[in-house]
Amino acid sequence: MQSDTRQTIVRLLSTMASAKEIDQYLKRFSQLDAKRFAVVNIDGAILHDAREAEATASSLSFLQQVGLTPIVLLGAAAGNRFEFSAEALNLKLVELLEQQGARATSIAAGIFMAQTSTGNTANPVATISAVELAPIEASFHAGSIPVISSVGETPSGQVIEIGSDDATSEMVRSLQPFKVIFLTSQGGLRHDTGRRIDSINLSTEYDQFVGKTYGDGGFTFKIEQMRELLDVLPMESSISITNPANLAQELFTHKGSGTLIRRGERVLRATSWEELDLTRLRALIESSFGRPVVADYFQRTRLLRAYISEHYRAAIIMTEEDGVPYLDKFAVLDEAQGEGLGRAVWKVMREETPQLFWRSRHNNQVNIFYYAQSDGCFKQERWKVFWCGLTDFSQIEKCVAHCAVRPTTLIDAETRQ
């Protein structure tokens, strides 16, 4: 991507996040093998809504402009009229993409080799026997977005519709993409209350969601299926469920705009420094903050509890001050930001820490997250003091006073997520 184009894109995205965040994601995605960037699964029904169809084409075209070419897998919409057919939907999306200035290639068949059952000739059941990647690679070589229909081709040349879930699963197995994206009208999974689920770390939260069914804009999601999908992918891969209009925000910001599902990491819990690898923990803190920890940090800090992801990519360190847990460090490696890993560690910590307080510098970008998680905030000259679960005003006053005089353990440090 040319530098002037990149700068223009960063400016456009800067309304959603900091330039640092955007650059971080662009760099991460651009380092991938081209066809490993993303498989985008689109329910065909979206294309029958003019606004969502335009948003879909605009978002996919935008990705091509920033040098990222998604592989688009188009599921068939329900209906019997010609305009609902897989081929017609495919051509419609290609036309919309070209109207947005993107290059796109219609691949209506020839990707999924299929076998059909012989038990019911009227409605044969198709199973995928192989995935042919040559047409996709040819599209990439031409600088074009491949738009693939969820249809299989039998040895006899018969073209038969296959399930979008099966097509996605086999495509993912073959390509090992960094992202699997479902574009839906609702834009994410929802709690029973209707509130959007922003992220799910399967290593720590699977039991909370297993057995539930989520319907979202033409797709039916089960956490068991999401886990099976992620189990065949590298650890860094993830699934995003989002609205077409919000695809860029989901991909290029830590906050996102949908539901992010990752296999994630287990969260380790410790109550003494002896239980931890202090060399790795020090490296995590210093890398995350970009500053060294004072030499005697672990000796001078009386640990209450530590919560650390199993690969030492995120950590929370807590002490106790005047009987109240104090969040001393919240560190997440840059490479892990946006994965939901920090939130996963935070959730585990909060499950057994109903009351706590902490401080953060005024210019800390994580303060947006802190405001959302806290019950209150007091602004000092150098610090913002946050707390959760504290209702006694005199106790809050003590916590605020403690933060004003507490010495720092990082050279020119600030709390960062």
C-alpha positions as CSV (number, residue, x, y, z in Angstrom):
1,M,0.0,0.0,0.0
2,Q,1.4,3.4,-1.0
3,S,2.3,5.6,1.9
4,D,0.0,8.4,0.9
5,T,-2.9,6.0,0.6
6,R,-2.1,4.5,4.0
7,Q,-2.0,7.9,5.6
8,T,-5.4,8.8,4.1
9,I,-6.9,5.5,5.4
10,V,-5.4,6.1,8.9
11,R,-7.0,9.6,9.0
12,L,-10.4,8.1,8.0
13,L,-10.2,5.5,10.7
14,S,-8.9,7.9,13.3
15,T,-12.4,8.9,14.2
16,M,-12.9,5.4,15.6
17,A,-9.5,4.8,17.3
18,S,-6.0,6.1,17.8
19,A,-3.5,6.1,14.9
20,K,-1.4,3.7,17.0
21,E,-4.2,1.2,17.2
22,I,-4.9,1.4,13.4
23,D,-1.3,1.1,12.4
24,Q,-0.9,-1.9,14.8
25,Y,-3.7,-3.8,13.0
26,L,-2.7,-2.8,9.5
27,K,0.8,-4.0,10.2
28,R,-0.5,-7.2,11.8
29,F,-2.8,-8.0,8.8
30,S,-0.4,-7.0,6.1
31,Q,2.3,-9.4,7.4
32,L,0.1,-12.4,6.7
33,D,0.1,-14.5,3.6
34,A,-2.5,-12.8,1.4
35,K,-5.1,-15.6,1.4
36,R,-4.7,-16.1,5.2
37,F,-6.2,-12.7,6.0
38,A,-9.9,-13.4,6.3
39,V,-12.7,-15.6,5.2
40,V,-15.9,-13.5,5.2
41,N,-19.2,-15.4,5.4
42,I,-22.2,-13.4,4.2
43,D,-25.7,-14.5,4.5
44,G,-27.4,-14.0,1.1
45,A,-30.4,-12.3,2.7
46,I,-28.3,-9.3,3.4
47,L,-28.1,-8.5,-0.3
48,H,-31.9,-8.1,-0.5
49,D,-31.7,-5.1,1.8
50,A,-30.4,-2.2,-0.3
51,R,-28.8,-0.4,2.6
52,E,-27.0,-3.5,4.0
53,A,-26.0,-4.6,0.5
54,E,-24.3,-1.3,-0.1
55,A,-22.7,-1.3,3.3
56,T,-21.3,-4.8,2.6
57,A,-19.9,-3.8,-0.7
58,S,-18.4,-0.6,0.7
59,S,-16.7,-2.4,3.6
60,L,-15.2,-5.1,1.5
61,S,-14.0,-2.5,-1.1
62,F,-12.4,-0.6,1.8
63,L,-10.4,-3.6,2.8
64,Q,-9.1,-3.9,-0.7
65,Q,-8.1,-0.3,-0.7
66,V,-5.9,-0.8,2.4
67,G,-4.2,-3.7,0.7
68,L,-6.2,-6.5,2.4
69,T,-8.1,-9.0,0.2
70,P,-10.8,-11.0,1.9
71,I,-12.2,-14.3,0.6
72,V,-15.9,-13.9,0.5
73,L,-18.2,-16.9,1.0
74,L,-21.8,-16.2,0.1
75,G,-24.5,-18.3,1.6
76,A,-27.8,-18.8,-0.3
77,A,-30.9,-17.0,0.9
78,A,-34.2,-18.7,1.3
79,G,-36.5,-18.6,-1.7
80,N,-37.3,-20.1,-5.0
81,R,-37.2,-17.2,-7.4
82,F,-34.2,-16.8,-9.7
83,E,-33.0,-13.7,-8.0
84,F,-32.5,-15.8,-4.8
85,S,-30.3,-18.4,-6.5
86,A,-26.6,-18.8,-5.5
87,E,-25.4,-17.7,-9.0
88,A,-27.6,-14.6,-9.1
89,L,-26.6,-13.5,-5.6
90,N,-22.9,-14.0,-6.4
91,L,-23.2,-11.8,-9.5
92,K,-25.1,-9.2,-7.6
93,L,-22.4,-8.9,-5.0
94,V,-19.7,-8.7,-7.6
95,E,-21.6,-6.0,-9.4
96,L,-22.0,-4.0,-6.2
97,L,-18.3,-4.3,-5.4
98,E,-17.3,-3.1,-8.9
99,Q,-19.6,-0.1,-8.5
100,Q,-17.6,0.7,-5.3
101,G,-14.4,0.6,-7.4
102,A,-13.2,-2.8,-6.2
103,R,-12.0,-5.7,-8.4
104,A,-14.0,-8.9,-7.8
105,T,-14.3,-12.3,-9.4
106,S,-17.4,-14.4,-9.4
107,I,-16.6,-18.0,-8.5
108,A,-20.1,-19.7,-8.7
109,A,-18.7,-23.2,-8.7
110,G,-15.6,-25.3,-8.8
111,I,-14.3,-24.7,-5.3
112,F,-16.1,-27.4,-3.3
113,M,-16.0,-31.0,-4.6
114,A,-19.0,-32.8,-3.2
115,Q,-20.5,-36.3,-2.9
116,T,-24.2,-36.8,-2.6
117,S,-26.2,-39.4,-0.7
118,T,-28.3,-41.9,-2.8
119,G,-31.0,-42.3,-0.2
120,N,-33.2,-39.4,-1.3
121,T,-32.8,-38.5,-5.0
122,A,-35.3,-35.7,-4.7
123,N,-33.4,-33.9,-2.0
124,P,-29.9,-35.4,-2.0
125,V,-27.6,-34.5,0.9
126,A,-24.2,-33.1,-0.2
127,T,-21.0,-33.6,1.7
128,I,-17.8,-31.8,0.8
129,S,-15.0,-34.2,-0.3
130,A,-12.3,-31.7,-1.2
131,V,-11.6,-27.9,-1.6
132,E,-10.0,-26.7,-4.8
133,L,-8.0,-23.5,-4.1
134,A,-6.7,-22.8,-7.6
135,P,-9.5,-20.5,-8.6
136,I,-9.0,-18.5,-5.3
137,E,-5.3,-18.2,-6.0
138,A,-5.9,-17.0,-9.5
139,S,-8.2,-14.3,-8.2
140,F,-5.6,-13.2,-5.8
141,H,-2.9,-13.1,-8.5
142,A,-5.3,-10.8,-10.5
143,G,-5.7,-8.5,-7.5
144,S,-9.4,-9.4,-7.2
145,I,-11.7,-10.3,-4.4
146,P,-12.9,-13.9,-4.9
147,V,-16.7,-14.2,-4.3
148,I,-17.5,-17.8,-3.8
149,S,-21.0,-19.5,-3.7
150,S,-21.8,-22.2,-1.2
151,V,-22.4,-24.8,-3.9
152,G,-20.7,-28.1,-4.5
153,E,-19.8,-29.9,-7.7
154,T,-20.2,-33.7,-7.9
155,P,-17.9,-36.0,-10.0
156,S,-20.6,-36.1,-12.6
157,G,-20.7,-32.3,-12.9
158,Q,-23.9,-31.7,-11.0
159,V,-24.0,-28.5,-9.1
160,I,-25.7,-28.8,-5.7
161,E,-26.3,-26.3,-2.8
162,I,-24.3,-27.1,0.3
163,G,-24.7,-25.7,3.8
164,S,-23.0,-22.5,4.5
165,D,-21.7,-23.8,7.8
166,D,-20.1,-26.8,6.1
167,A,-18.6,-24.7,3.4
168,T,-17.1,-22.3,6.0
169,S,-15.7,-25.1,8.0
170,E,-14.0,-26.8,5.1
171,M,-12.7,-23.5,3.7
172,V,-11.2,-22.6,7.1
173,R,-9.5,-26.0,7.4
174,S,-7.9,-25.5,4.0
175,L,-6.8,-21.8,4.3
176,Q,-6.1,-21.4,8.0
177,P,-7.2,-17.8,8.0
178,F,-6.3,-15.2,10.7
179,K,-9.9,-14.0,10.8
180,V,-13.3,-15.7,10.2
181,I,-15.9,-13.0,9.8
182,F,-19.7,-13.4,9.8
183,L,-21.5,-10.4,8.5
184,T,-25.0,-10.3,9.9
185,S,-27.9,-7.8,10.2
186,Q,-27.8,-7.7,14.0
187,G,-24.1,-7.4,14.2
188,G,-23.2,-9.7,17.1
189,L,-24.4,-12.3,19.6
190,R,-26.8,-11.0,22.3
191,H,-27.4,-11.8,25.9
192,D,-30.9,-12.7,27.0
193,T,-31.3,-9.0,27.9
194,G,-30.6,-8.0,24.4
195,R,-27.2,-6.5,25.2
196,R,-24.4,-7.3,22.8
197,I,-21.7,-9.8,23.9
198,D,-18.5,-8.0,23.0
199,S,-16.1,-10.9,23.4
200,I,-15.9,-14.5,24.4
201,N,-12.7,-16.2,25.6
202,L,-13.5,-19.9,25.2
203,S,-10.7,-21.0,27.6
204,T,-12.4,-19.2,30.5
205,E,-16.0,-18.7,29.5
206,Y,-17.1,-21.7,27.5
207,D,-19.2,-23.1,30.2
208,Q,-21.2,-19.9,30.4
209,F,-22.3,-20.1,26.8
210,V,-22.4,-23.8,26.0
211,G,-25.8,-25.2,25.0
212,K,-27.2,-21.8,24.0
213,T,-28.4,-21.0,20.5
214,Y,-28.0,-17.5,19.1
215,G,-29.9,-16.4,15.9
216,D,-28.3,-13.5,14.2
217,G,-29.2,-12.1,10.7
218,G,-29.6,-15.4,8.9
219,F,-27.1,-17.4,10.9
220,T,-27.6,-19.7,13.8
221,F,-24.6,-19.8,16.1
222,K,-23.7,-22.3,18.7
223,I,-20.6,-21.9,20.9
224,E,-19.8,-25.6,20.4
225,Q,-19.6,-25.0,16.6
226,M,-17.4,-21.9,17.1
227,R,-15.1,-23.9,19.3
228,E,-14.8,-26.7,16.7
229,L,-14.0,-24.1,14.1
230,L,-11.3,-22.5,16.2
231,D,-9.8,-25.8,17.2
232,V,-8.6,-26.4,13.6
233,L,-7.0,-22.9,13.4
234,P,-3.8,-21.4,14.8
235,M,-4.0,-19.9,18.3
236,E,-3.9,-16.3,17.0
237,S,-7.0,-16.8,14.8
238,S,-10.4,-15.5,15.8
239,I,-14.0,-15.3,14.8
240,S,-15.8,-11.9,14.5
241,I,-19.6,-11.5,14.1
242,T,-20.5,-8.0,13.1
243,N,-22.7,-5.7,11.0
244,P,-21.5,-4.9,7.4
245,A,-21.4,-1.2,8.2
246,N,-19.1,-1.7,11.2
247,L,-16.6,-4.2,9.7
248,A,-13.7,-1.6,9.7
249,Q,-14.3,-0.8,13.4
250,E,-14.4,-4.5,14.3
251,L,-11.1,-5.2,12.5
252,F,-9.1,-2.1,13.3
253,T,-9.9,-1.0,16.8
254,H,-9.5,-2.6,20.2
255,K,-13.0,-1.8,21.2
256,G,-14.5,-3.5,18.1
257,S,-18.1,-3.4,17.1
258,G,-19.5,-6.9,17.2
259,T,-18.8,-10.2,19.0
260,L,-15.2,-11.5,19.1
261,I,-14.7,-15.2,19.8
262,R,-11.3,-16.6,20.5
263,R,-10.0,-19.9,21.8
264,G,-8.0,-17.7,24.2
265,E,-5.8,-18.7,27.1
266,R,-6.4,-20.1,30.5
267,V,-6.0,-17.5,33.3
268,L,-3.6,-18.5,36.0
269,R,-4.2,-17.3,39.6
270,A,-1.4,-16.9,42.1
271,T,-1.2,-15.5,45.7
272,S,2.6,-15.5,46.0
273,W,5.5,-14.5,43.7
274,E,7.0,-18.0,44.1
275,E,4.2,-19.4,42.0
276,L,5.1,-17.3,39.0
277,D,7.8,-17.0,36.4
278,L,9.0,-13.5,37.4
279,T,11.3,-13.1,34.5
280,R,8.4,-13.5,32.0
281,L,6.2,-11.4,34.2
282,R,8.7,-8.6,34.3
283,A,9.1,-8.8,30.5
284,L,5.4,-8.6,30.0
285,I,5.0,-5.5,32.2
286,E,8.0,-3.7,30.7
287,S,6.9,-4.5,27.1
288,S,3.3,-3.4,27.8
289,F,4.3,-0.2,29.5
290,G,7.3,0.6,27.4
291,R,9.3,1.4,30.5
292,P,11.4,-0.6,33.0
293,V,10.1,-1.8,36.3
294,V,12.1,-0.7,39.4
295,A,14.7,-3.3,40.2
296,D,13.2,-4.4,43.5
297,Y,9.5,-4.3,42.4
298,F,8.7,-7.9,43.4
299,Q,10.5,-7.5,46.7
300,R,8.8,-4.3,47.7
301,T,5.3,-5.3,46.4
302,R,3.2,-7.4,48.8
303,L,1.1,-9.5,46.4
304,L,-2.5,-10.1,47.2
305,R,-3.4,-11.9,44.0
306,A,-2.1,-12.1,40.4
307,Y,-4.1,-13.1,37.4
308,I,-2.0,-14.1,34.4
309,S,-2.8,-15.6,31.0
310,E,-1.1,-18.9,30.6
311,H,1.4,-17.6,27.9
312,Y,2.2,-14.4,29.9
313,R,0.6,-12.1,27.5
314,A,-1.8,-10.3,29.9
315,A,-1.7,-9.9,33.7
316,I,-3.3,-8.1,36.6
317,I,-1.3,-7.6,39.8
318,M,-3.2,-6.7,43.0
319,T,-2.1,-5.6,46.5
320,E,-4.2,-4.7,49.5
321,E,-4.3,-1.3,50.9
322,D,-6.3,-0.5,54.1
323,G,-8.2,-3.7,53.7
324,V,-9.3,-2.9,50.1
325,P,-7.8,-4.7,47.0
326,Y,-5.7,-2.3,44.9
327,L,-5.1,-2.9,41.2
328,D,-1.4,-2.2,40.9
329,K,-0.7,-3.3,37.4
330,F,-2.9,-4.2,34.4
331,A,-0.6,-5.1,31.4
332,V,-1.4,-6.5,28.0
333,L,1.2,-7.0,25.3
334,D,0.6,-4.9,22.2
335,E,0.3,-8.0,20.0
336,A,-2.5,-9.3,22.2
337,Q,-4.5,-6.1,22.4
338,G,-7.8,-6.4,20.5
339,E,-8.0,-10.1,21.2
340,G,-10.2,-9.8,24.2
341,L,-7.5,-11.3,26.4
342,G,-7.3,-8.3,28.7
343,R,-11.0,-8.4,29.2
344,A,-10.9,-12.2,29.9
345,V,-8.3,-11.7,32.7
346,W,-10.3,-8.7,34.0
347,K,-13.5,-10.8,34.2
348,V,-11.7,-13.6,36.1
349,M,-10.3,-11.0,38.5
350,R,-13.7,-9.4,39.1
351,E,-15.4,-12.7,39.8
352,E,-13.6,-12.9,43.2
353,T,-12.9,-9.2,43.7
354,P,-16.2,-7.3,44.4
355,Q,-14.4,-4.3,45.7
356,L,-11.2,-2.7,44.4
357,F,-9.7,0.7,43.4
358,W,-6.9,1.8,41.2
359,R,-5.4,4.9,39.6
360,S,-4.5,5.9,36.0
361,R,-2.9,8.9,34.4
362,H,-5.3,11.4,32.7
363,N,-4.0,10.7,29.2
364,N,-4.2,6.9,29.4
365,Q,-6.2,5.6,26.4
366,V,-7.5,2.7,28.6
367,N,-9.5,5.1,30.7
368,I,-12.5,4.6,28.3
369,F,-12.4,0.9,29.4
370,Y,-11.9,1.9,33.1
371,Y,-14.9,4.3,33.0
372,A,-17.1,1.5,31.7
373,Q,-15.9,-1.0,34.3
374,S,-15.9,1.3,37.4
375,D,-18.6,2.6,39.7
376,G,-17.0,5.9,40.1
377,C,-14.0,8.2,39.4
378,F,-12.2,11.0,41.3
379,K,-9.9,13.3,39.3
380,Q,-6.7,14.4,41.0
381,E,-4.0,16.6,39.6
382,R,-1.9,13.7,38.2
383,W,-4.3,10.7,38.5
384,K,-7.8,9.5,37.9
385,V,-8.8,7.3,40.8
386,F,-11.4,4.6,39.9
387,W,-13.3,2.2,42.2
388,C,-15.7,-0.7,42.1
389,G,-18.1,-1.9,44.8
390,L,-17.2,0.8,47.3
391,T,-20.2,2.6,48.9
392,D,-18.8,4.1,52.1
393,F,-17.7,7.6,51.4
394,S,-15.0,7.6,54.1
395,Q,-13.5,4.5,52.6
396,I,-13.5,6.0,49.1
397,E,-11.7,9.1,50.6
398,K,-9.0,6.9,52.0
399,C,-8.5,5.2,48.7
400,V,-8.3,8.5,46.9
401,A,-5.7,9.8,49.4
402,H,-3.7,6.6,49.1
403,C,-3.4,7.1,45.3
404,A,-2.2,10.7,45.7
405,V,0.9,9.6,47.7
406,R,1.5,6.1,46.4
407,P,5.0,5.9,44.9
408,T,5.3,4.7,41.3
409,T,7.1,1.4,40.5
410,L,7.6,2.2,36.9
411,I,9.9,5.0,35.6
412,D,7.6,7.7,34.3
413,A,4.9,5.0,34.3
414,E,1.2,4.9,33.6
415,T,-1.3,2.1,33.9
416,R,-2.1,0.7,30.5
417,Q,-4.4,-2.1,29.3
